[in-house]
Structure formats: structure tokens, C-alpha cells
């Protein structure tokens, strides 16, 4: 069985500790012999396995996610596991598997379609991060490590809604963008929100709707005001330090829309999260064909032309591919 390790996973391994690349290599050998050694992650097509860091020098305990296909395995996710995460106790591991399977309930009914979505999001994000790593190291370094399944489950409990599979897998890859020199890496210099920022923005918008609902009871049905729906999850902010507006993902429709703290009318429907990420990757790889916005560099940071500070324009170098 062929085992492939994504380049950004190798980079994360090198940053986690001197012994992590060797531990990852050893795990790849084990997976080649036993491709089903992991357990379901709650995402279709993705298995999870843990590594006891104590078996290697300079290596924390690791949580590794991989995609199992008939003729190959692809290691997609790597993070340092919490010190309390169990590894060798079979009973505890069985309980963890049951919890993760329960977390997976409510995901799209078609496992094959969900598995495709997982692959599409991961592929698009790897294209973006691969470009950043090669061309904009400051922006690449500003991306946070992936969130743990437990952190995503906690956010689900906080919001009270199921996180769609496409957003779930994106957050496994990165839990937010702190901004390369102040600029987010997505078109318009937008930034992926941290999980804490997502929860704060969601609560603020739900409070705004609750306020409107106190008046809606006395309004005619056709005059009632909706500024927010419970199925909308804030995902992207105007910038790393500016969460006054951005994009949300509607968990019910699967489409993105615009949101703002100022409670304007419903934002326009943009696209799915998959298409949004794919288009961002396309714009980086083929800037001559990029519609509406152009990528460029200021030092080691990716900066999109559409929302650049005029005072910085003379430093901006267009990216021509």
C-alpha cells in the first residue's frame, strides 16, 4: 500500500519537534502494512490514528488523520494531541471512537458525496497553503494549526447547530488566520475567523435577531425583520483584526452570504465554500485569469489589490505567476 504525506503536513511535523518527522515516517510504514489501523473520525473517508510521543525523542503525542483509498493512503492532518488523550487503553479508545461516531451523526446522508466534499476542501486548501509556503511565508506562518475534533464539537454545542462537513474539514486543517503583516490570505485580504471569533460573532447576531423578535410579535407578518438565521455560521472576517463584517456559511443551504454587525438586509448568495476556496486557489495559480481581484506581495505577505491601503501601493508587487 502506497502512503503519501502532504508537504504541509511534513512542514507541521518539522515544527512540532525534531523527532516528529521520524515518528510520522514510522507511522507511514505501519499504515502501509495495516491501512485500517485508525478509527472513524466522524468525517466520511477520514480515519484517525494516534502516536505515543514517548516512543520517540523530542516528539509530543500526535493525532494524525488520513484518507484511505483502495490503492493508497494520504496523510492529511497532523497536530499535537492533548496530553489527556488516551492511546493505549483499549476501553478508553473504544469510548472515544463511539463519541466521534456520534459527532458524525447528522452529516450529509450520502457518504460518497460527503467524502468528495472532504477531498475537495482539503485539496483546495492545500493548493492555497502550498502557494503561501512557497511565495508568501509571512502569510503562511500566520495560519493557525488545525482545531481538534473536541474543539469543533464544543463549538457545535455552543452554537447549537451541526457544523457542515466542508467547514468541519477546513477547521481540522486550520483554526484561523492571524494575518500576514495584517492581511488575511483570502481575496479582499479577508481572513478565516478563529473558533472563538466565530462563536462571538454568532452570539452577537443571534442577540440582534432576538431583539428584533421582541418587535416582530407586534408587526404584520410581511413586515417582520430577519437580520440573522440560526443556521448561519460566520466563517470569514473582513480582516484579521476587523470582524465588523465578512462571510457566513448557511448550514441549511450550503451557500455563503455576507454578514455585518450593522444588520443590513440579507447578504447576496455567493457560492459554496468548496467553490470559494477553489476560486481563491485558481487566482493564486493563474493571476492573469483572476476576476475582480489580483494577488501580490508586500515583503513576505500576500496582499490582494482590491483592498490595499493606498499608502502601501508603492510597495505592492503584483504576482504574475
C-alpha positions as CSV (number, residue, x, y, z in Angstrom):
1,X,0.0,0.0,0.0
2,X,1.4,3.4,-1.0
3,X,1.4,6.1,1.7
4,X,1.7,9.7,0.7
5,X,2.3,12.6,3.1
6,X,1.2,16.1,2.1
7,X,4.1,18.7,2.0
8,X,2.4,21.0,4.6
9,X,2.0,18.0,6.9
10,X,5.8,17.5,6.7
11,X,6.3,21.2,7.5
12,X,4.0,20.9,10.5
13,X,5.9,17.8,11.6
14,X,9.2,19.7,11.5
15,X,7.8,22.5,13.6
16,X,6.3,20.2,16.3
17,X,9.6,18.6,17.3
18,X,12.8,17.1,16.0
19,X,11.5,13.5,16.4
20,X,8.1,14.1,14.8
21,X,9.2,13.6,11.1
22,X,10.7,10.2,12.1
23,X,7.5,9.3,14.1
24,X,5.5,10.2,11.0
25,X,7.7,8.1,8.8
26,X,7.3,5.2,11.2
27,X,3.5,5.6,11.2
28,X,3.5,5.6,7.4
29,X,5.3,2.3,7.4
30,X,2.7,0.9,9.8
31,X,-0.2,2.2,7.7
32,X,1.3,0.6,4.6
33,X,1.1,-2.8,6.4
34,X,-2.3,-2.1,8.2
35,X,-4.2,0.6,6.3
36,X,-7.3,0.2,8.6
37,X,-5.5,0.7,11.9
38,X,-7.2,4.0,12.5
39,X,-10.8,4.6,13.6
40,X,-13.6,6.8,12.0
41,X,-13.1,10.5,12.6
42,X,-16.7,11.4,12.1
43,X,-15.9,12.7,8.6
44,X,-16.6,10.3,5.7
45,X,-13.4,8.8,4.2
46,X,-11.1,10.1,7.0
47,X,-9.6,7.8,9.7
48,X,-7.7,8.9,12.8
49,X,-4.8,7.3,14.5
50,X,-2.7,8.4,17.5
51,X,1.0,8.2,18.1
52,X,2.6,7.9,21.5
53,X,5.2,10.5,21.5
54,X,7.0,8.9,24.4
55,X,8.3,6.3,22.0
56,X,10.4,8.9,20.1
57,X,12.8,11.6,21.2
58,X,11.6,15.2,21.0
59,X,8.1,14.2,20.0
60,X,4.7,15.1,21.6
61,X,1.7,12.8,21.4
62,X,0.3,13.1,17.9
63,X,-3.2,12.9,16.3
64,X,-3.0,12.0,12.6
65,X,-5.8,12.0,10.1
66,X,-5.6,10.1,6.8
67,X,-7.7,9.2,3.8
68,X,-7.9,5.5,2.9
69,X,-8.3,4.6,-0.8
70,X,-8.2,1.2,-2.5
71,X,-4.6,1.6,-3.7
72,X,-3.1,4.3,-1.5
73,X,-3.2,6.3,1.8
74,X,-2.8,10.0,2.0
75,X,-1.9,11.6,5.4
76,X,-3.8,14.9,5.5
77,X,-3.8,16.1,9.1
78,X,-1.3,16.3,11.9
79,X,-1.5,18.0,15.3
80,X,-0.1,17.6,18.8
81,X,-2.7,15.7,20.8
82,X,-3.8,16.9,24.2
83,X,-1.8,15.2,26.9
84,X,-5.0,13.7,28.3
85,X,-5.9,12.0,25.0
86,X,-5.8,8.2,25.5
87,X,-3.7,6.0,23.3
88,X,-3.1,2.5,24.8
89,X,-6.2,1.9,26.9
90,X,-8.5,-0.1,24.7
91,X,-11.6,0.7,26.7
92,X,-11.0,4.4,26.6
93,X,-10.2,4.3,22.9
94,X,-13.4,2.4,22.2
95,X,-15.3,5.2,24.1
96,X,-13.6,7.9,22.1
97,X,-14.5,6.1,18.8
98,X,-18.1,6.0,19.9
99,X,-18.1,9.7,20.7
100,X,-16.6,10.6,17.4
101,X,-19.1,8.4,15.6
102,X,-21.9,10.2,17.4
103,X,-20.4,13.5,16.4
104,X,-20.6,12.3,12.8
105,X,-24.4,11.8,13.1
106,X,-26.3,14.4,11.2
107,X,-23.7,14.7,8.5
108,X,-24.9,14.5,4.9
109,X,-26.9,11.3,4.2
110,X,-24.8,10.4,1.2
111,X,-21.4,9.2,2.5
112,X,-19.9,9.2,-1.0
113,X,-20.9,12.8,-1.7
114,X,-19.6,13.9,1.8
115,X,-16.3,12.1,1.1
116,X,-16.0,14.0,-2.2
117,X,-16.6,17.3,-0.3
118,X,-13.9,16.4,2.2
119,X,-11.4,15.8,-0.6
120,X,-12.4,19.0,-2.5
121,X,-12.0,21.2,0.6
122,X,-8.7,19.6,1.6
123,X,-7.3,19.8,-2.0
124,X,-8.3,23.5,-2.4
125,X,-6.8,24.4,0.9
126,X,-3.6,22.5,0.2
127,X,-3.3,24.4,-3.0
128,X,-3.6,27.7,-1.2
129,X,-1.2,26.8,1.6
130,X,1.2,25.4,-0.8
131,X,1.3,28.7,-2.7
132,X,1.7,30.6,0.6
133,X,4.5,28.4,1.8
134,X,6.5,28.9,-1.5
135,X,5.7,32.6,-2.1
136,X,4.3,34.3,1.0
137,X,6.0,32.8,4.1
138,X,4.7,35.5,6.4
139,X,1.1,34.7,5.4
140,X,1.7,31.0,5.7
141,X,3.2,31.4,9.2
142,X,0.1,33.4,10.3
143,X,-2.2,30.4,9.7
144,X,-3.2,28.6,12.9
145,X,-2.8,24.9,13.3
146,X,-5.9,22.8,12.8
147,X,-8.6,22.5,15.5
148,X,-9.1,19.3,17.3
149,X,-12.4,17.4,16.9
150,X,-13.1,18.1,20.5
151,X,-12.8,21.9,19.9
152,X,-15.1,21.7,16.9
153,X,-17.6,19.6,18.9
154,X,-17.5,22.2,21.7
155,X,-18.3,24.9,19.2
156,X,-21.2,22.9,17.9
157,X,-22.6,22.7,21.4
158,X,-22.1,26.4,21.9
159,X,-23.9,27.3,18.6
160,X,-26.5,24.6,19.0
161,X,-26.2,23.5,15.3
162,X,-24.3,20.9,13.3
163,X,-21.2,22.1,11.6
164,X,-21.4,21.2,7.9
165,X,-18.8,18.7,6.7
166,X,-17.0,21.2,4.5
167,X,-16.5,23.6,7.3
168,X,-15.6,20.8,9.7
169,X,-12.7,19.6,7.5
170,X,-11.5,23.1,6.9
171,X,-11.2,23.7,10.6
172,X,-9.4,20.4,11.0
173,X,-6.8,21.9,8.6
174,X,-6.6,25.4,10.2
175,X,-8.4,27.1,13.1
176,X,-8.0,30.6,11.8
177,X,-5.7,33.2,10.2
178,X,-3.9,35.7,12.4
179,X,-2.9,37.7,9.3
180,X,0.4,38.1,7.5
181,X,1.5,41.6,8.5
182,X,-2.1,42.5,9.0
183,X,-3.6,41.0,5.8
184,X,-5.7,37.9,5.5
185,X,-4.8,35.4,2.8
186,X,-8.2,35.2,1.1
187,X,-9.4,37.5,-1.7
188,X,-10.1,41.0,-0.5
189,X,-7.5,40.4,2.3
190,X,-10.2,38.6,4.2
191,X,-9.2,36.2,7.0
192,X,-10.6,32.9,8.2
193,X,-12.0,33.5,11.7
194,X,-10.8,31.7,14.8
195,X,-13.3,29.5,16.5
196,X,-13.6,32.0,19.4
197,X,-14.3,34.8,16.9
198,X,-16.9,32.6,15.2
199,X,-18.7,32.0,18.5
200,X,-18.6,35.7,19.5
201,X,-19.9,36.9,16.1
202,X,-22.7,34.2,16.1
203,X,-23.9,35.2,19.6
204,X,-23.9,38.9,18.6
205,X,-26.0,38.2,15.6
206,X,-28.4,35.9,17.4
207,X,-28.8,38.6,20.1
208,X,-29.6,41.1,17.3
209,X,-32.3,38.8,16.0
210,X,-33.7,38.2,19.4
211,X,-34.0,42.0,19.8
212,X,-35.9,42.2,16.5
213,X,-38.1,39.3,17.5
214,X,-39.4,41.3,20.5
215,X,-40.9,43.7,18.0
216,X,-41.8,41.1,15.3
217,X,-44.5,39.8,17.5
218,X,-46.4,43.1,17.0
219,X,-45.5,43.5,13.4
220,X,-47.6,42.2,10.5
221,X,-46.1,39.0,9.1
222,X,-44.9,40.7,5.9
223,X,-43.1,43.4,7.9
224,X,-41.2,41.2,10.3
225,X,-37.5,41.8,10.2
226,X,-34.9,39.0,9.9
227,X,-31.3,40.1,10.4
228,X,-29.9,36.6,11.2
229,X,-30.9,32.9,11.0
230,X,-29.7,30.3,13.4
231,X,-28.3,28.2,10.5
232,X,-25.8,30.9,9.5
233,X,-22.2,30.3,10.7
234,X,-19.7,33.2,10.5
235,X,-16.6,31.9,8.7
236,X,-14.6,34.7,7.1
237,X,-13.9,38.2,8.5
238,X,-13.2,41.4,6.7
239,X,-9.7,41.2,8.1
240,X,-7.6,39.5,10.8
241,X,-8.3,42.5,13.2
242,X,-11.7,43.5,11.7
243,X,-14.7,41.4,12.5
244,X,-17.3,44.0,11.6
245,X,-18.3,42.1,8.5
246,X,-17.5,39.0,6.5
247,X,-18.9,35.9,5.0
248,X,-21.1,33.2,6.6
249,X,-21.9,29.7,5.6
250,X,-25.6,28.7,5.8
251,X,-25.6,25.2,7.3
252,X,-29.0,24.6,5.7
253,X,-28.4,25.7,2.1
254,X,-24.7,25.2,1.9
255,X,-24.1,28.6,0.4
256,X,-22.1,31.6,1.5
257,X,-23.5,35.0,2.2
258,X,-22.4,38.4,3.5
259,X,-22.9,39.4,7.1
260,X,-22.3,42.6,9.1
261,X,-22.6,43.9,12.6
262,X,-24.7,46.7,11.3
263,X,-27.6,44.4,10.4
264,X,-28.1,45.4,6.8
265,X,-30.5,43.3,4.7
266,X,-29.8,39.8,3.7
267,X,-26.4,39.4,2.0
268,X,-26.1,38.1,-1.5
269,X,-25.6,34.4,-2.0
270,X,-22.0,33.9,-3.2
271,X,-21.1,30.3,-3.6
272,X,-20.3,27.1,-1.8
273,X,-17.3,27.0,0.5
274,X,-15.7,24.5,-1.8
275,X,-16.0,26.8,-4.9
276,X,-14.9,29.8,-2.9
277,X,-11.7,28.1,-1.9
278,X,-11.1,26.6,-5.3
279,X,-11.5,30.0,-6.9
280,X,-9.1,31.6,-4.4
281,X,-6.5,28.8,-5.3
282,X,-7.1,29.4,-9.0
283,X,-6.5,33.2,-8.6
284,X,-3.1,32.5,-7.0
285,X,-2.0,29.9,-9.5
286,X,-3.3,31.8,-12.6
287,X,-3.4,35.5,-11.6
288,X,-3.8,36.6,-15.2
289,X,-7.2,34.9,-15.2
290,X,-8.3,36.2,-11.8
291,X,-11.6,38.1,-12.0
292,X,-12.1,41.2,-9.8
293,X,-9.0,40.9,-7.6
294,X,-5.3,40.5,-8.1
295,X,-2.8,38.8,-5.8
296,X,0.5,40.4,-5.0
297,X,3.2,40.7,-2.3
298,X,4.4,43.2,0.2
299,X,7.5,41.6,1.6
300,X,6.7,38.1,2.6
301,X,2.9,38.6,2.9
302,X,0.2,38.0,0.3
303,X,-1.8,41.2,-0.3
304,X,-4.8,41.4,-2.6
305,X,-5.1,44.6,-4.6
306,X,-8.8,45.3,-4.1
307,X,-8.5,46.4,-0.5
308,X,-4.9,47.5,-0.2
309,X,-4.1,50.7,1.8
310,X,-3.3,53.4,-0.7
311,X,-0.2,54.3,1.4
312,X,1.1,50.8,0.7
313,X,0.5,50.7,-3.0
314,X,4.1,51.7,-3.9
315,X,5.4,48.6,-2.0
316,X,2.9,46.2,-3.6
317,X,4.4,43.9,-6.2
318,X,1.9,42.1,-8.4
319,X,2.1,38.3,-8.6
320,X,2.3,37.3,-12.3
321,X,2.9,33.6,-11.8
